[in-house]
């Protein structure tokens, strides 16, 4: 089912302690900023060598060597209510970034007794939506799928990791990402992809990821999102 979605970021939701992995990426950074704007307490997890200049009284910064070992992640999850993961490959040659990092994050979550995660994937990992255009089905999707085969295989394995985890997970599957400002208005499909959904901004993807944390209908589900 397709629903037009509008989620407020005005602090109406209960205040949470949210840990964001991949906080230097554009989706992760947007989630951190929007979470702070909504009155949440945010923890940004970044690599030791990364630049991260945002400061805020409700923001904690945790620097780690990487997302390959469980123990260094413990301080980032201490007292957390939920996790947002914007972790993923930046290009075709990065290797299985999302699946390997998510495996470690999930183990750290179990150790810290944190049971809610929303992670970003990609629309091509999901099924073709009913009513999609011929151009999408026969030209764009097959071409993009072939070009980024390894990236999508990594994301599919990440999704499998989440399904096996026993954690309350949600996967958000955006199509092509843009850098436009957050609008809070977009379409979502729980369990599928959005027909003729070509674009979504990174900011609106982060917006929905924050909103999904308190939406029980999204638990254990992939969710397609697009304008």
matplotlib code that plots the C-alpha trace (Angstrom):
import matplotlib.pyplot as plt

x = [0.0, 1.2, 0.8, 1.7, 3.7, 4.2, 6.1, 6.6, 10.0, 8.7, 9.4, 6.0, 7.5, 8.9, 12.5, 14.9, 18.6, 19.6, 23.0, 23.8, 26.4, 27.8, 27.3, 29.8, 27.8, 25.1, 22.1, 23.7, 24.6, 21.1, 19.7, 21.9, 20.9, 17.2, 17.2, 18.8, 16.2, 13.4, 14.8, 16.4, 19.7, 22.0, 25.3, 27.3, 29.7, 32.6, 36.0, 39.0, 40.3, 37.1, 36.1, 32.9, 32.4, 28.8, 28.5, 25.4, 24.6, 22.5, 25.2, 27.8, 30.6, 32.2, 35.3, 36.1, 38.9, 36.3, 33.2, 35.1, 35.2, 32.4, 34.1, 35.0, 31.2, 30.1, 30.4, 28.3, 25.4, 25.5, 22.0, 20.7, 17.1, 17.6, 20.1, 20.1, 22.6, 23.6, 26.5, 27.1, 29.6, 30.5, 31.4, 31.7, 35.2, 34.5, 33.7, 31.0, 30.9, 27.2, 26.9, 30.2, 29.6, 26.0, 27.0, 29.3, 26.7, 24.1, 26.4, 27.2, 23.5, 22.8, 25.6, 24.2, 20.5, 19.5, 16.7, 15.7, 17.5, 16.6, 19.1, 19.4, 19.5, 18.5, 15.4, 17.0, 17.4, 13.6, 11.1, 9.8, 6.7, 3.4, 2.5, 6.1, 7.0, 8.3, 11.4, 12.2, 11.5, 13.3, 16.0, 17.0, 16.6, 18.5, 21.3, 21.8, 21.6, 24.3, 26.6, 26.2, 25.8, 28.3, 26.9, 23.4, 24.6, 26.2, 23.0, 21.0, 23.3, 22.9, 19.2, 19.6, 21.8, 19.0, 16.3, 18.4, 19.3, 16.2, 16.4, 13.4, 14.7, 13.5, 15.2, 14.6, 15.0, 15.5, 15.9, 18.4, 19.4, 19.6, 21.0, 17.9, 16.6, 14.2, 10.5, 8.9, 6.5, 7.1, 5.6, 6.3, 5.4, 5.8, 7.1, 7.8, 9.0, 7.2, 5.9, 7.5, 9.5, 12.7, 14.1, 14.3, 16.6, 19.1, 17.5, 14.0, 15.4, 16.9, 13.6, 11.7, 14.3, 13.8, 10.1, 10.2, 11.8, 8.5, 6.3, 5.5, 4.1, 7.6, 9.2, 10.5, 9.8, 11.6, 10.1, 10.3, 10.5, 10.3, 8.9]
y = [0.0, 3.5, 6.3, 9.9, 10.6, 13.8, 13.5, 16.4, 17.1, 19.5, 17.5, 15.9, 12.4, 11.3, 12.3, 9.4, 8.7, 7.8, 6.5, 7.2, 5.1, 6.6, 10.0, 11.6, 10.5, 12.8, 10.7, 10.1, 13.7, 14.8, 12.3, 13.7, 17.3, 16.6, 14.5, 17.4, 19.8, 17.5, 17.5, 14.0, 13.2, 12.1, 10.1, 10.4, 7.5, 8.5, 7.2, 8.5, 10.2, 11.7, 15.4, 16.1, 19.7, 19.8, 20.6, 20.8, 20.3, 17.2, 15.7, 13.2, 12.3, 8.9, 8.2, 4.6, 3.0, 1.4, -0.8, -4.0, -4.8, -4.9, -3.6, -0.1, 0.5, -0.1, 3.6, 4.7, 2.4, 3.0, 4.2, 4.3, 3.7, 3.1, 3.1, 4.6, 3.3, 5.2, 2.9, 1.8, 1.7, 5.0, 3.3, 0.0, -0.7, -0.3, -4.0, -5.4, -2.4, -2.5, -6.2, -6.5, -3.3, -4.2, -7.6, -5.9, -3.2, -5.8, -7.8, -4.6, -3.8, -7.2, -6.6, -3.2, -4.4, -2.0, -3.5, -1.0, -0.2, 1.6, 1.1, 2.5, 0.1, 0.9, 0.5, -2.0, -4.5, -4.8, -6.1, -4.2, -2.2, -2.9, -0.1, 1.0, 2.5, 0.4, 2.7, 1.8, -1.9, -2.6, 0.1, 2.0, -0.7, -3.5, -1.0, 0.3, -3.2, -4.4, -1.4, -1.6, -5.4, -5.8, -2.8, -4.2, -7.7, -6.2, -4.4, -7.6, -9.4, -6.6, -7.0, -10.8, -10.0, -7.8, -10.5, -13.1, -10.8, -11.0, -7.1, -4.9, -3.7, -1.5, -1.1, 2.0, 1.6, 4.9, 5.3, 7.8, 10.3, 14.0, 16.7, 18.9, 20.2, 18.2, 18.6, 16.0, 15.1, 11.9, 8.5, 5.2, 1.6, -0.8, -4.1, -2.9, 0.0, 3.1, 2.9, 5.6, 6.7, 8.0, 10.4, 11.2, 13.5, 12.3, 14.7, 13.3, 9.7, 10.7, 12.3, 9.1, 7.0, 9.1, 8.9, 5.1, 4.6, 5.1, 3.5, -0.2, -0.8, -0.6, -3.1, -6.2, -4.5, -3.0, 0.3, 2.0, 5.8, 8.3, 11.7]
z = [0.0, -0.9, 1.6, 1.3, 4.4, 6.4, 9.7, 12.0, 13.5, 16.1, 19.2, 19.4, 19.7, 23.1, 23.6, 22.8, 23.0, 19.4, 18.2, 14.6, 12.8, 9.6, 11.0, 8.6, 5.6, 4.3, 5.5, 8.9, 9.3, 8.4, 10.9, 13.6, 12.9, 12.6, 15.7, 17.6, 16.1, 17.3, 20.9, 21.0, 22.6, 19.8, 19.7, 16.5, 15.8, 13.5, 12.6, 14.5, 11.4, 10.3, 10.5, 12.4, 13.3, 14.6, 18.3, 20.5, 24.2, 23.3, 21.1, 22.1, 19.7, 19.9, 17.8, 16.9, 14.8, 12.6, 12.6, 12.6, 16.4, 18.9, 22.1, 20.8, 20.1, 23.7, 24.8, 21.8, 22.8, 26.5, 27.5, 23.9, 23.0, 19.3, 16.5, 13.0, 10.5, 7.4, 6.8, 3.3, 0.4, -1.2, -4.5, -6.3, -5.1, -1.4, -0.7, 1.6, 3.9, 4.9, 5.8, 7.7, 9.7, 10.5, 11.8, 14.3, 15.2, 15.9, 18.2, 20.0, 20.3, 21.9, 24.4, 25.3, 25.4, 22.6, 20.5, 17.8, 14.6, 11.3, 8.5, 5.0, 2.0, -1.6, -3.8, -6.3, -3.4, -3.3, -5.8, -8.8, -7.7, -9.4, -11.9, -12.4, -15.8, -18.7, -18.8, -15.2, -15.5, -18.7, -18.9, -15.8, -13.1, -15.1, -16.0, -12.5, -11.1, -13.4, -12.7, -8.9, -8.5, -5.7, -3.8, -3.9, -3.0, 0.1, 1.0, 0.5, 2.8, 5.3, 5.2, 5.8, 8.8, 10.2, 9.6, 11.4, 14.3, 16.6, 16.8, 16.0, 12.6, 9.8, 6.4, 4.3, 0.6, -1.3, -5.0, -6.5, -3.8, -4.1, -1.8, -1.6, 1.7, 3.9, 3.0, 5.3, 2.4, 0.4, -0.4, 1.4, 0.8, 3.7, 2.3, -1.2, -3.4, -4.6, -8.2, -10.4, -7.4, -9.1, -6.5, -2.8, -0.9, 1.7, 4.1, 3.7, 3.9, 7.3, 8.2, 7.7, 9.4, 12.5, 12.2, 11.7, 15.1, 16.8, 14.2, 15.1, 11.6, 10.2, 12.6, 10.7, 7.4, 4.4, 3.5, 0.1, 0.0, -2.8, -3.8]

ax = plt.figure().add_subplot(projection="3d")
ax.plot(x, y, z, "-o")
ax.set_aspect("equal")
plt.show()
